[in-house]
Amino acid sequence: MDSSRASDIPPDPGPLAWIDGRLLPASAAVIPVGDAGFVLGATVTEQLRTFRGVPFLPGPHAARFGRSLVTAGIAPAHPIDEIFAAVDAVAAACHAALGGDRGIGAMGIDVGIDLGIVVLATPGDLPAQHGGRGGPPRVVVHAFSLAFASWAEAYTGGVALRTVRTQQVPPACWPADLKCRSRMHYHLADREARAAEPGARALVCHADGRVSETSTANVAIVRGGAILTPPAGDALPGVSLGHLRTLAAAEGIAWREASLGVADVAGADEVLLTSTPSCLLPATRLDGRGIGTGRPGPVYRRLLDAWGRGVGLDIAAQALAHRSAGG
């Protein structure tokens, strides 16, 4: 639709969102309380991030969003290419409204402003709360400033992981490749992890002990110079994890998939966590004990450097500069 084109945005629009084909103020990005996405948590979603205001890896995110829509049986009126054109429009408008490429200046680093971009779709109004009448699916695209301070120190200090009793949802409930908002188990797992160790993240496993992921990141281990990751049936196939695999191939680092247990993580030389906002972080502790040397390792540093070269930005320096500036 014409309203989704960036050229249609008025000058100085302020933060915008795209809701069901219209560009509106971000404050209008709301889901009614009677929507099935709110009542049942029946929401499929993707989150992208920008580098210098440009959405990163939109193609893989769009493809996964399309697969999730099919799995969930949600058929929005707007095709995937229109929805992801709105991603570009919202990113451009919000990036400009927040100051564009203006750097922070910490240590002379021009880090600019970057965003998280969320795409979500719901089945629409739940008939039980609307007199037996449902409604069409809803689609929303909205943006927010990345919370760099939440993970900035982890680039150099690492992430602490804890094993927890809360388990991954079995595939009989929904397949591992469905990217959805039904995440109560992650909430409970992280509460358990933080109770055991403040600031820790949960390492979520299946009932049979196979490692799946954390609440926000895919998990990979480094052993003998090679990277091992859980196969697609064990964890959500992450877009950032796929990009890391491309970087590893370019760096000549071997990669293979294999189901992992907690002992594999504990005995790894390094543990890598990939996610959209932070890209790549090292996990350096598990249940209070160091992983490998207990410090970020050489494979992590090599791949983070490669990621940064590819996007033209020192990823860790950007986060640390924003944290220093209070962003």
Buried (B, 14 or more C-beta within 10 A) or exposed (E): BEEBEBEEBEEEBEBBBBBBBEBBEBEEBEBBEBBBBBBBEBBBBBBBBBBBBBBBBBEBBBEBBBBBBEBBEBEBEBEBEBBBBBBBBBBBBBBBBBEEEEBBEBEEBBBBBBBBBBBBBBBBBBBEBBEEEBBEBBBBBBBBBBBBBEBBBBBEBBBBBBBBEBBBBEEEEBBBBBBBBBBEBBEBBBEBBBEBBEEBBBBBBBEEEBBBBBBBBBBBBBBEEBBBBBBEBBBBBBBBBBBBBEBBEEEEBEBEBEBBEBEBBBEBBBBBBBBBBBBBBBBBBBBEEEBBEEBBBEBBBBBBBBBBEBBEBBBBBBBBBBBBBEB
